[in-house]
């Protein structure tokens, strides 16, 4: 809200499914929203709901202090905003703007972008939206943020309309680090689900007979793994008690999955990668320790 009680204007650049969902959530809350996209037709539905479609990036950026970017990657941000930064006379350039980049890229790319924005008089906050587009703005949605705390705090009420804001700290790379790490878990789980389905259907079993139970296995993992704080403590302490399972036992299962996949003619890259983790842990002397000992061969060494 502005000092006059009016909703602050917001600009959304990039109207893929995520960008359109964010703009729609802001419109529902009563914010004046300006949008721009390389393909103009994507703005039609939002314009019908009250958004203003800018003809070029310059008036889109000029319309608001807060600029939300929802693009393929950070390279797209430079392509779109670079001309404005090189020519500040074009509707004022980027000076005084708060750029909140909700696109996916690497932590280092976020840090480089923050320096780039600062050199052009703009503040930069990194964001990572942790829900699919249909869930944006709904209960349970959340977004990681990092960057200058004062800039984040100033715009937090608007950002809350996208999802619960989870601020991680001043380092611009932290939001992308958490975003990528969470998606590491997510994407690996999706690949394993599809691989397992391919393994079953290769034997002539319909996918419908397998997938409901497989999804139950996914949702049951937190209970099997146990308390996250305790797991973190054990990993950091290098404690891997093997009373219930060992790397040797789990590694044997990983080998069976690999051999079953090969015999069925199903892609073996994923099970081979998993087996390699157990092989290396066992070779390093962790065979009688818990499966968590795999962390010792995965983690970075100082």
C-alpha positions as CSV (number, residue, x, y, z in Angstrom):
1,X,0.0,0.0,0.0
2,X,1.2,3.5,-0.8
3,X,1.1,6.4,1.6
4,X,-2.2,7.4,0.0
5,X,-3.7,4.0,0.7
6,X,-3.7,2.9,-2.9
7,X,-2.2,-0.4,-4.0
8,X,1.3,0.0,-5.3
9,X,1.8,-0.7,-9.1
10,X,3.7,-3.8,-10.1
11,X,5.2,-4.8,-13.4
12,X,5.5,-8.4,-14.5
13,X,8.0,-9.2,-17.3
14,X,7.6,-12.6,-18.8
15,X,4.2,-14.2,-19.2
16,X,4.7,-17.9,-19.2
17,X,2.4,-19.9,-17.0
18,X,4.2,-18.7,-13.9
19,X,4.3,-15.1,-14.9
20,X,0.6,-15.1,-15.8
21,X,-0.3,-16.7,-12.5
22,X,1.7,-14.1,-10.5
23,X,0.1,-11.2,-12.4
24,X,-3.3,-12.7,-11.9
25,X,-2.8,-13.0,-8.2
26,X,-1.7,-9.4,-8.0
27,X,-4.7,-8.2,-10.0
28,X,-7.1,-10.1,-7.7
29,X,-5.5,-8.2,-4.7
30,X,-6.2,-4.9,-6.4
31,X,-2.7,-3.9,-7.6
32,X,-2.3,-2.0,-10.8
33,X,-0.3,-4.5,-13.0
34,X,1.6,-3.7,-16.1
35,X,2.8,-6.7,-18.1
36,X,5.2,-7.3,-21.0
37,X,6.1,-10.4,-22.9
38,X,7.9,-11.1,-26.2
39,X,4.8,-12.8,-27.5
40,X,2.1,-10.1,-27.0
41,X,-0.9,-12.5,-27.2
42,X,0.0,-14.0,-23.8
43,X,-1.2,-10.8,-22.2
44,X,-4.7,-10.9,-23.6
45,X,-6.3,-12.8,-20.7
46,X,-4.6,-10.5,-18.1
47,X,-5.7,-7.4,-20.0
48,X,-9.2,-8.6,-19.9
49,X,-8.8,-8.9,-16.1
50,X,-7.5,-5.3,-15.8
51,X,-3.8,-5.4,-16.5
52,X,-2.0,-3.0,-18.8
53,X,0.0,-4.4,-21.6
54,X,3.1,-2.4,-22.4
55,X,4.2,-2.3,-26.0
56,X,8.0,-2.5,-25.1
57,X,10.0,-3.2,-22.0
58,X,10.8,0.6,-21.4
59,X,7.2,1.6,-20.5
60,X,6.7,-1.6,-18.6
61,X,9.7,-0.8,-16.4
62,X,8.8,2.8,-16.1
63,X,5.3,2.0,-14.8
64,X,6.4,0.6,-11.4
65,X,9.1,0.6,-8.9
66,X,8.7,-3.1,-8.3
67,X,9.6,-5.3,-11.4
68,X,8.9,-9.0,-11.2
69,X,10.8,-11.1,-13.7
70,X,9.6,-14.6,-14.7
71,X,11.8,-15.7,-17.6
72,X,13.6,-18.8,-18.9
73,X,16.9,-17.7,-17.3
74,X,19.0,-14.7,-16.3
75,X,20.3,-14.3,-19.9
76,X,16.8,-13.3,-20.9
77,X,16.8,-10.5,-18.3
78,X,20.0,-9.0,-19.8
79,X,18.5,-9.3,-23.3
80,X,15.3,-7.5,-22.2
81,X,16.6,-4.9,-19.7
82,X,20.1,-4.4,-21.1
83,X,19.1,-1.8,-23.6
84,X,17.4,0.2,-20.9
85,X,20.5,0.0,-18.7
86,X,22.7,1.2,-21.6
87,X,20.4,4.1,-22.4
88,X,19.0,5.6,-19.1
89,X,17.2,8.2,-21.1
90,X,14.7,5.5,-22.3
91,X,12.0,6.1,-19.7
92,X,14.5,6.5,-16.9
93,X,16.4,3.3,-17.3
94,X,16.7,1.0,-14.3
95,X,17.7,3.5,-11.6
96,X,15.6,3.3,-8.5
97,X,13.9,0.1,-9.5
98,X,13.6,-3.1,-7.4
99,X,14.2,-6.1,-9.6
100,X,12.9,-9.3,-8.2
101,X,14.1,-12.1,-10.5
102,X,11.9,-15.2,-10.1
103,X,13.6,-17.0,-13.0
104,X,15.6,-20.1,-12.6
105,X,19.4,-20.0,-12.9
106,X,22.5,-20.8,-10.8
107,X,23.5,-19.1,-7.5
108,X,26.5,-17.6,-9.2
109,X,24.3,-16.2,-11.9
110,X,22.2,-14.5,-9.2
111,X,25.3,-12.9,-7.6
112,X,26.5,-11.6,-10.9
113,X,23.0,-10.2,-11.7
114,X,22.9,-8.4,-8.4
115,X,26.2,-6.7,-9.2
116,X,25.0,-5.9,-12.7
117,X,21.8,-4.3,-11.3
118,X,23.7,-2.3,-8.6
119,X,25.9,-0.9,-11.3
120,X,22.8,0.5,-13.0
121,X,21.2,2.0,-9.9
122,X,18.7,-0.8,-9.3
123,X,18.2,-3.1,-6.3
124,X,18.1,-6.8,-6.9
125,X,16.4,-9.6,-5.0
126,X,16.6,-13.3,-6.1
127,X,13.5,-15.5,-5.8
128,X,12.6,-19.1,-6.3
129,X,8.9,-20.1,-6.5
130,X,8.5,-23.5,-5.0
131,X,5.1,-24.4,-6.4
132,X,3.7,-25.0,-9.9
133,X,1.8,-22.1,-11.6
134,X,-1.7,-23.3,-10.6
135,X,-0.8,-23.0,-6.9
136,X,0.7,-19.5,-7.0
137,X,-1.1,-17.3,-4.4
138,X,-2.9,-20.2,-2.8
139,X,-2.4,-21.7,0.7
140,X,0.7,-23.8,0.8
141,X,2.6,-21.8,-1.8
142,X,5.9,-20.4,-0.8
143,X,8.9,-18.6,-2.4
144,X,12.5,-18.4,-1.3
145,X,14.1,-14.9,-1.4
146,X,17.6,-13.5,-0.8
147,X,19.2,-10.2,-1.3
148,X,19.1,-6.8,0.6
149,X,16.9,-7.2,3.6
150,X,15.6,-3.7,3.4
151,X,14.5,-4.1,-0.2
152,X,12.8,-7.4,0.5
153,X,11.1,-6.0,3.6
154,X,9.8,-3.0,1.6
155,X,8.1,-5.2,-0.9
156,X,7.2,-8.2,1.2
157,X,3.5,-7.5,1.4
158,X,3.3,-7.6,-2.4
159,X,5.5,-10.7,-2.6
160,X,3.3,-12.4,-0.1
161,X,0.5,-12.4,-2.7
162,X,2.6,-14.9,-4.7
163,X,3.2,-17.2,-1.8
164,X,4.6,-17.3,1.7
165,X,7.9,-15.4,1.5
166,X,10.9,-17.3,3.1
167,X,13.8,-14.9,3.3
168,X,17.2,-16.6,3.6
169,X,19.7,-13.8,3.9
170,X,21.6,-11.0,2.1
171,X,23.6,-13.3,-0.2
172,X,21.8,-13.1,-3.6
173,X,22.8,-16.7,-4.4
174,X,21.0,-18.3,-1.4
175,X,17.5,-18.3,-2.9
176,X,18.7,-20.1,-6.0
177,X,20.8,-22.5,-4.0
178,X,17.7,-23.5,-2.0
179,X,15.6,-23.6,-5.1
180,X,18.0,-25.8,-7.0
181,X,18.6,-28.1,-4.0
182,X,14.8,-28.6,-3.5
183,X,14.4,-29.3,-7.2
184,X,17.3,-31.7,-7.0
185,X,15.1,-33.8,-4.7
186,X,12.0,-33.2,-6.8
187,X,13.5,-33.9,-10.3
188,X,15.3,-37.0,-9.1
189,X,12.0,-38.3,-7.6
190,X,10.2,-37.7,-10.8
191,X,12.8,-39.5,-12.9
192,X,12.8,-42.4,-10.4
193,X,9.0,-42.6,-10.7
194,X,9.0,-42.7,-14.4
195,X,11.9,-45.2,-14.5
196,X,10.1,-47.5,-12.1
197,X,7.0,-47.3,-14.2
198,X,9.0,-48.2,-17.3
199,X,10.5,-51.2,-15.4
200,X,7.0,-52.5,-14.5
201,X,5.4,-51.9,-17.8
202,X,8.3,-53.7,-19.6
203,X,7.0,-56.8,-17.8
204,X,3.5,-56.3,-19.2
205,X,2.0,-54.9,-16.0
206,X,-0.3,-51.8,-16.6
207,X,1.0,-48.6,-15.1
208,X,-2.4,-48.1,-13.3
209,X,-1.6,-51.2,-11.2
210,X,1.7,-49.8,-10.1
211,X,1.6,-46.0,-9.8
212,X,-0.9,-45.6,-6.9
213,X,1.4,-47.7,-4.6
214,X,4.5,-46.1,-5.9
215,X,3.1,-42.7,-5.0
216,X,2.5,-44.0,-1.6
217,X,6.2,-45.0,-1.4
218,X,7.1,-41.4,-2.2
219,X,4.9,-39.9,0.4
220,X,6.1,-42.4,3.0
221,X,9.8,-41.5,2.7
222,X,9.7,-38.7,5.3
223,X,8.4,-41.2,7.9
224,X,11.1,-43.6,6.9
225,X,13.9,-41.0,7.0
226,X,12.8,-39.6,10.3
227,X,13.2,-36.2,11.9
228,X,14.9,-33.8,9.5
229,X,16.7,-31.9,12.3
230,X,18.1,-35.2,13.6
231,X,19.1,-36.4,10.2
232,X,20.9,-33.0,9.6
233,X,22.8,-33.4,12.9
234,X,23.9,-36.9,12.1
235,X,25.1,-35.9,8.6
236,X,27.1,-32.9,10.0
237,X,28.6,-35.1,12.7
238,X,29.5,-37.9,10.3
239,X,27.3,-40.4,12.3
240,X,25.9,-43.2,10.3
241,X,24.7,-46.0,12.6
242,X,23.9,-49.2,10.6
243,X,21.7,-51.0,13.0
244,X,18.7,-51.1,10.6
245,X,20.3,-50.9,7.2
246,X,23.8,-50.7,5.8
247,X,25.4,-49.5,2.6
248,X,26.3,-53.1,1.8
249,X,22.6,-54.2,2.0
250,X,21.2,-51.2,0.2
251,X,24.0,-51.4,-2.4
252,X,23.0,-55.0,-3.2
253,X,19.5,-53.8,-3.8
254,X,20.8,-51.1,-6.1
255,X,22.7,-53.7,-8.0
256,X,19.5,-55.8,-8.4
257,X,17.6,-52.8,-9.7
258,X,20.4,-52.1,-12.3
259,X,20.5,-55.7,-13.5
260,X,16.7,-56.0,-13.6
261,X,16.6,-52.8,-15.7
262,X,19.2,-54.0,-18.1
263,X,17.5,-57.4,-18.6
264,X,14.2,-55.6,-19.3
265,X,15.8,-53.2,-21.8
266,X,14.9,-50.2,-19.7
267,X,17.3,-47.2,-19.6
268,X,20.0,-47.9,-17.0
269,X,21.6,-44.5,-16.4
270,X,19.6,-43.6,-13.3
271,X,20.1,-47.0,-11.5
272,X,23.7,-47.1,-12.5
273,X,24.3,-43.6,-11.0
274,X,22.6,-44.7,-7.7
275,X,24.6,-47.9,-7.6
276,X,27.8,-45.9,-8.1
277,X,27.1,-44.0,-4.9
278,X,26.9,-47.2,-2.9
279,X,30.0,-48.7,-4.7
280,X,32.0,-45.7,-3.8
281,X,30.8,-45.6,-0.2
282,X,31.6,-49.3,0.3
283,X,35.0,-48.8,-1.3
284,X,35.7,-45.9,1.1
285,X,35.0,-48.2,4.1
286,X,31.4,-47.3,4.9
287,X,29.9,-50.7,4.0
288,X,28.7,-51.5,7.5
289,X,27.3,-48.0,8.1
290,X,23.8,-46.7,7.3
291,X,22.8,-45.5,3.8
292,X,23.4,-42.0,4.9
293,X,27.1,-42.7,4.6
294,X,26.7,-42.0,0.9
295,X,26.8,-38.3,2.0
296,X,30.5,-38.8,2.7
297,X,31.3,-39.5,-1.0
298,X,28.9,-36.9,-2.3
299,X,29.8,-33.8,-0.3
300,X,32.3,-31.2,-1.3
301,X,35.7,-31.4,0.3
302,X,37.3,-28.3,1.6
